[in-house]
């Protein structure tokens, strides 16, 4: 007879970086071993409960929901570093749904009130919430085993009796384990004695942390990742052996052959634990209505009010669409949902909090438009309601909302106050180990050399927005596969990384998700504390499964930029502009975009998008919608066709005339998901609901659904009585061949199609920011820079853009600046908020004093007027360094030398005035006015003014960038003609990709060495990390030992250098460059030395040139044409051959010969390229 056993002490991947068992694999493993039941008892959390429940049901085994909680030794509120750091374990299993609710409360309490290193609870709280819970005494880290190991049997027995009292005699079990540990043998012996003496039942468990015995090595790697240790370290967290796996019933029975009842009790306990989850019921809060109203009628009334404002002529088709949507919303039970969203958006707008025009598919709803939840007309842009809410697929609606990122929290606070802080929470999200990250983590744990690990990680392709697995990378990249086949260390690295790939690494707070419930959340879900934020323990998708209302409250920086720009416009011109009134057909705006002037324009400012928009040449708002939709992986393939069709709209081919009204807006290209749905409806007679279902199937590549629906699309569908359910294309006059062709095209395209509702809403913001930049560039750029004051690289980039469009950016001034960047005439004044060392209180004190007394006249006047309790001497010195007192006319060096004395003197006088003391000047007989005159004269000590370099360095120190100049400006032309990569192209992998630069590609960078950090490698060799400042920001450079030895003489602070090396993209940190060559600016690099030539006085390969019948002569005006020479060199390298190259410089009348490495093969392509650079007349073949 097969042994019966149920594991009741099991850790999954949600015992983060401790459990190695994936939820699905645990359930499958238990089923394969013939078990009927399985428990989940992760450390302190219920993260995996719902996934585990589903996985067990799928494998047809019974799920037992539990948790291994931590017990506080002295109570929840006791958090002494010495006394309370240690805690004991205890296993709690939910016997029924009441028990599960209590378990959620216990686990939540541990995080919300009991967290100290770990989430802890105490006996008092267990006593309050013990109903429906079965308790096991846990492993040797449990309270009772710890007392036994201390040989305090009396205390152990008393504690057993206490737990029986808390949970009930039938609900407390003594847990025995056997992992071949000496301590366990002792504990088990004593546990059996206690069991017999006090009649407490025993239960046998294995402390499962992985599924198979051979998984122990991978589990050990996981522990190393958790503790930042390596496998070779002696003193580190590790498990004593490989016995902590999902053992079979037979193995467990053999271990406890002397106590068979401990095995039998596992099944008894499992059978008693009957927790079920209702995945059908909604728990949406009820919206509080005015007296006598019901949700359906109230919603309709609000919609009608909004529609009257938005459509002065309520045409029949508008009212029909409204009534249809309202009926669908009511039939699906979502009236309250729309009222809840309407209410908090109304609150935001009433309180002047910027709200976006819409987001996602909600922009396709006329109800949302009428309620002012969205501001995009769904009828005007052919947006489809069923893409948002499908009556044929009942799911919770999903309205995500963008708010001004500075005031988003105010809206969340409003919702919390309205519905109760116990019914609203933010949502958890789990960071998982992606392919590259897993390789790096495992490499560190295995103590492999960084370079070796980095080389392997770099072979994992990066596809933004896509999850590239190690297995997928092996198929895609033959080089990676070859590395694994030829190097055992790489093979082990990849195999181990693959085993942990996708496991949850950490928990954090979702950037935008908020959940709202009708009852306290802890009635439905466990809660978690992430720093000071209370979040759910279940991620977004599971909350929806449990019927909870989930929304995204997103903070969008661009909305804050728009708000600030409008305020700037009102201040500078007195105009109060409402962007919702824009017609979105301004020719000037489209001309600006067509030039690629899109920096700061929402969704259009990346390097790649700038180039695309220049090619697209947008002429109307629909082009912007299409541009946002096309510029992403997949649809990009359509771009050339789209642009070509846009240029020649009259020659666009359509498979059938019925497609033209659907696709004409995108010049015959399928761009939107809504177009796919319209084709299903118009070509084959599908309902919109069914069209959306098929579109979803296509996007998820569900082959069986696509095949069945493909037949229906072409031939239609009839029921058993011959009634036509779907007409099909043939019945609608489309030939079978054409219908099949259309369907196949949709299949290929649907997986990339973009949601037009979302694109249209974001296109509105794109147009609004473009309009502001076009018509109010100074006000807009000031707002833009204010939004990213902490990002020095972006500020520098936008200052450069200001320079290009003729806007001068002034340094900060205590007489003109505000916290943010502000408009000063036709210039922009630097924001005080960007000055390091100045807090908000200090800035407020400066502005308040200025309002009271007018502009400051001197440094002393400033110190007297400003509250020096809010602004200290260091802050004043930062202001001087940044140029905020330049209006005085005294050098910054003199003011800095005088700052401390002035501050001290003013502070003393203020104290004296407060104390009513007579000054020494009064005592000496000098009158008040005379005394004040003497005191207020500023006698600055003589100091040499700072040099330009010193002045700029101090600006950089306090502002993060240079404002009144740049130490590299004398090298600007040289750098722009020499380097291939600047820091403003290195913000992200996408920036590099847009610039055509691949990971590992050779690049040249140039700038000043700001910082040097040298270190010694394990082999005793010196290397260093360099922070290089170029014209636009900083670049991190790694100089490994060989390069360091070769070029260390040039590695000095403030040294301007050119560095050649390769791009190193690390998804865990910023992009850096691995140096291979380093030269001071002005000294030729090795590669450029190859181009050096000697005068043709017989010093160079004159004889060899003479031997050649043919040579090519390139003529330059004079020797200063270095940029042209550089360009010519890049061409010559492309055509290597045996024909010599001679350079002739007219002004100097000198001829130079290039080295053999630059000799060429003559052909038409070479001549054409050289002629385009030098002109035909300056390229001669003899």
TIBA-838062 format. One record per residue (C-alpha): x, y, z. Coordinates in steps of 0.5 Angstrom, whole numbers, plus 500, padded with zeros to 3 digits. Layout:
XYZ/...
This chain:
500500500/503507498/505511504/501517505/504524507/503531506/509536507/507542512/513546512/515548505/518555503/517557496/521563492/517568496/521566502/526571498/533569496/532563501/527559498/529555491/522552490/518555484/510555486/508551480/514546481/513545488/505543486/508539480/513535484/508534490/503531485/509527481/511524488/503521489/502526495/494529495/496535499/501540500/502546504/506553503/509556509/514562507/518566512/513572515/509573508/503570504/506573498/505566494/498564497/494565491/499563486/500556490/492555491/491556483/498551482/495546487/488546484/491545477/495539479/489536483/492536489/489540496/493546498/494548505/495555506/500557512/506561514/512561518/512567522/517570527/515571534/518577538/521575544/519581549/513584545/511588539/513594541/520592544/526593539/532593543/538592539/541587544/535584546/530584541/534582534/533575535/526572534/523565534/519561528/512558529/508555523/501557523/496553518/489556516/484551518/478554514/477561511/476564518/483562520/486565513/483571515/486571522/493569519/492575514/491579520/497576524/502577518/500584516/501586524/508583523/510588518/505594520/507594527/512589529/517589524/524589527/529586522/524581521/516582521/514579528/508578532/507576539/503571544/498577545/496578538/496571537/491570542/487575539/487572532/487564534/481562531/481557525/489556526/493550527/500551530/506547529/512548534/517549528/524547526/530548531/529556530/522555534/521557541/520551544/526547541/530553543/528552550/530545549/537546546/538551553/536545557/530549560/525543559/520546565/520553560/519548554/513545557/510551560/510554553/507548550/501549555/501556553/500554546/495549547/491555551/492560545/490555539/486550543/488543545/487540538/490545534/497545537/502540534/509539536/514539530/519534529/524534523/530530521/535533517/541529520/543534525/545533532/541538535/535536531/536529534/536532541/530536540/526530537/528526543/525531548/519533544/517526544/517526551/513532552/508529547/507523551/507527558/502532556/498528551/500533545/500530538/507530534/507532526/513530522/516535517/522537513/524544512/523544505/527550501/528546494/525541490/530536489/536534493/541536487/538543487/542544494/548547490/543552487/540554493/546555496/548560491/541563492/544564499/550567497/546572493/542574499/548575503/553578498/558572500/561567495/561560495/568560498/567564504/568560510/564564515/557565511/550563512/549556509/545550510/549544513/547539508/543537502/537534506/532540505/528538499/521535498/522528500/517523498/512520503/517513503/523517505/519521510/516515513/523511513/526517517/520517522/519509522/519510530/513515530/508513525/503517528/507524526/507522519/499520519/498527523/500530516/494528513/490529518/492536519/492537511/485534511/482539516/485545512/480547508/481554505/477557499/478563495/472566491/475569485/468571482/466576487/467584487/469588493/468595490/467600494/460603494/460611492/456615497/451618493/446625494/440623498/435620494/440618488/442611485/448610482/445608475/441615474/446619477/452617473/447618467/445625469/453627470/454624463/449628460/451635463/458633460/456631453/452638453/458642454/463638449/458637444/453643443/449639438/447633441/447629435/443622435/449618434/452621440/447620444/446613441/453611443/452614450/446610452/450604449/456605453/451607460/447600459/454596458/457599464/450598468/449591466/457589468/456593475/461598474/456604475/460606482/467605479/466610474/463615479/469613484/474615478/470621476/470624484/477624485/479627478/474632480/477633486/484634483/481639477/477643483/484643487/488645480/492639480/494637473/490631470/492628464/488628458/487620459/491614459/490607456/484604453/479609457/480614452/475610447/469611452/464617451/462616458/469617460/469623456/463626458/465625465/471629464/475623466/478624459/479630454/480626448/474626443/473618442/468619436/473624432/479620433/475613431/476610438/473604440/469603447/469595447/477596447/476599454/470595456/468588453/461586454/463579452/469579456/467581463/473584467/474589471/475596468/482599468/482607468/489609469/490617471/496621470/497627475/502632476/508628479/509634485/501633487/499626486/500624493/494629494/489625490/491619494/491622500/484624498/482617496/485615503/481620507/474619503/474611504/479610510/486608511/484601512/481600505/486604501/493601500/499602495/501595491/507591491/511589486/516584485/523585482/525578478/532576476/533577469/538574464/543578465/542580472/542573474/549571470/552577474/549575481/551568480/558570477/559574484/557568488/562563484/567568485/569568478/573574475/569580473/571581466/569573465/562574467/561581464/563578457/558572458/553577460/554582454/552576450/545576452/541580447/537587449/531588446/527593450/520591453/522584451/524579456/530575453/531569457/538565457/535559453/532564448/539568448/543561447/538560440/539567438/546568439/551562437/557566440/554565447/552557445/559556443/562559449/558555454/560549449/568550450/568553457/566549463/566555467/561559463/557552462/556552470/555559470/549559465/546553468/546556475/544562472/538559468/536555475/535562478/533566472/526569474/526568481/523574485/529578488/526583492/519586494/518594492/512599491/509599485/510606482/503608481/498602483/493603488/487598491/481601494/476596498/469596501/471593507/478593511/483590506/486586511/479582510/481580503/489580503/495581507/499587508/506589507/510595509/515598505/519603509/513607511/509605505/503600507/502596501/499589499/502583499/499581492/501584486/496587481/494581477/492577483/488583486/484583480/483576481/480577488/475582485/479588488/478595485/485597482/487603479/494607477/495614480/501616476/505622477/507624470/513629470/510633463/504635467/508639472/512642466/506644463/503647469/509651470/510653463/503656464/504659470/511662467/506665461/501668466/507671470/511674464/505676459/499676463/496671459/491665462/492660457/487653457/491648453/484644452/482650447/487648442/485646435/491642434/492644427/498649428/502649422/508653426/508647431/508642425/514645422/518645428/517638429/519637422/525640423/527635429/526640434/523636439/527636445/523637451/517635447/513629450/514622447/518625441/525627444/529621444/534621439/531616435/524619435/527626433/530623427/524619425/519625426/524629421/523623416/515623418/514630417/508631421/502635418/496634422/495631429/493624426/501624424/503625431/498619434/501614428/508617430/507615437/504608435/510606430/516608434/517602438/519595436/515591431/511596428/518600426/518595420/512599418/515606418/518606411/512604408/508609412/512614410/512612402/505612402/504619406/508622400/504618395/497617398/493617391/497610389/496606396/494599394/488596398/486589398/479591398/475598398/472596404/479597408/480604405/476608410/479604416/486605414/486611410/488615416/494611417/496611409/494604408/498601414/495597420/497601426/492600431/489595435/482599433/483598426/484590427/477590431/474595425/476590420/473584423/467588424/466591417/469586413/466579416/461582421/464580428/461584434/466589437/466585443/468578439/473582435/477584441/477577443/480575437/485581437/487579444/488572442/492574436/497578440/498572445/499568439/494563441/494558435/488554436/483560437/486564431/485558426/478557428/476565428/480565421/475560418/469564421/472571419/472568411/466563411/462566417/459562423/452559423/448555429/445548429/439551426/442555420/441562423/447566421/451568427/457571423/456573416/463572414/467576409/465572403/457573405/459581405/462580398/470579399/473573395/476568399/483569397/482576399/479575405/485570407/490575405/487580410/486575415/494573415/496580415/492582421/495575424/502578423/500585425/496584431/502582436/505589435/499593434/498599439/492602442/490608439/486610445/492611449/496614443/491619442/491621449/499621449/499625443/495631446/500632451/506631445/502637441/501641448/508641449/510642442/505648442/508651448/515650446/514653439/510659442/513660449/520657448/523661454/517659459/517652457/524651457/524654464/519649466/522643463/529645467/525646473/522639473/529635472/533640477/537634480/539631473/545635472/546631465/539633463/539640465/546641461/542638455/537643455/541649456/545647450/538647447/536654449/543656446/541653440/534657440/537663442/535663449/540665454/541662461/543666467/546664473/542664480/541671483/538672490/535678487/532675481/531667482/526663485/526656487/525653480/528656474/524662472/523667466/527674466/525678460/528673454/532669458/532664464/534665471/537659474/533656480/535657487/533649488/539647484/544650488/547645493/547646500/540650500/534647503/527649501/527653508/533657506/530659499/523661502/527665507/531669501/524670497/520672503/526677505/526680498/518681498/519685504/524689503/525689495/532687492/538686496/544692495/550688498/552682502/551685508/544688506/542680504/544678511/540683515/534681511/534674511/533670517/539667518/536661522/534658516/540660511/547658514/554661512/555655508/549656504/551663503/558661500/554656495/550662493/557666492/560661488/554660484/554667482/548669486/551676488/555678482/550684481/554687487/560688482/565685487/569679485/567672488/573671491/573677495/566676497/567669499/573671504/568676507/562672508/564669515/565675518/559679515/555673517/558673524/557681525/550681523/548675527/551679533/548685532/541681531/542678538/544685541/538688539/534682541/537683548/536691548/544691549/547698548/553697542/560699543/559705538/553708542/557708548/563711545/558717543/557716536/550717534/545711531/545713524/553714524/554708527/549704522/553707517/560705519/557698521/554697514/560699510/563693507/570692507/572687503/579684504/583684498/583678494/586676487/579674483/578667481/581665475/576663469/578655471/577656479/570660477/568655473/570649478/566653484/560653479/560646478/561645485/555648487/550648481/552641478/554644472/558650468/553656467/558662465/562658461/566651460/573649461/573645455/570651451/577652448/577644445/570644443/571644436/576639437/572635441/566635436/571633431/574627434/570624439/564619437/560619443/558624448/555623455/548626453/547620448/549615454/543616459/540609457/541603452/535606448/539612447/545608445/541604440/538610437/545613436/547606432/552604438/552597440/554594447/562593446/563598440/569602440/568609441/572615443/570620448/574626451/573631457/576633463/578628469/574630474/575624479/580618480/579612484/585607484/584600487/588594487/586588484/586581487/593579483/596586486/595590480/593597480/587599476/582605477/575608475/575615472/569620472/570624466/567631464/565632457/561638454/554635456/556631463/559625466/562619463/564613468/571610465/574603467/581603466/584596467/591594470/594594463/591600460/593603467/600601466/601604459/597611460/598612468/602618466/596622463/591620469/591626473/585630476/583636471/587633465/583634459/584627455/581623449/580616451/578610446/575604449/569600448/562601451/560597457/552597458/551594465/543594466/545594474/548601473/550606468/553605462/561606462/567606457/572600458/579604456/584602452/588608450/588615453/592621451/592628453/588633448/592636443/597629443/595625437/592618438/596611435/590611430/591618428/599617428/598612422/595618418/601622420/605624413/612627412/614632407/615629400/623631400/625624400/623622407/617618406/616612402/617616395/621611392/615606393/610611390/614613384/614605383/607605382/604608376/597610379/596614385/591619388/592626390/587630395/588637395/586641401/586649402/591649408/594645414/588647419/583643415/583638420/576636421/576635413/582630414/579626419/573625415/577623409/581618413/574615415/573614407/580611406/580606411/573603407/577602401/584598403/588597397/595598394/594605391/598611394/595617397/598624397/595630401/597637397/596643402/595649397/597655402/603651404/605648398/607642401/605635399/604629404/604622403/599617407/602611411/601604407/595602412/591608408/593606401/586605397/583601391/581606386/573605384/567609383/564609390/571612393/572617388/564619389/565619397/572623397/569628392/563629396/567632402/573635398/569637391/571634385/576638383/580637389/580629388/585627382/587620380/594620376/
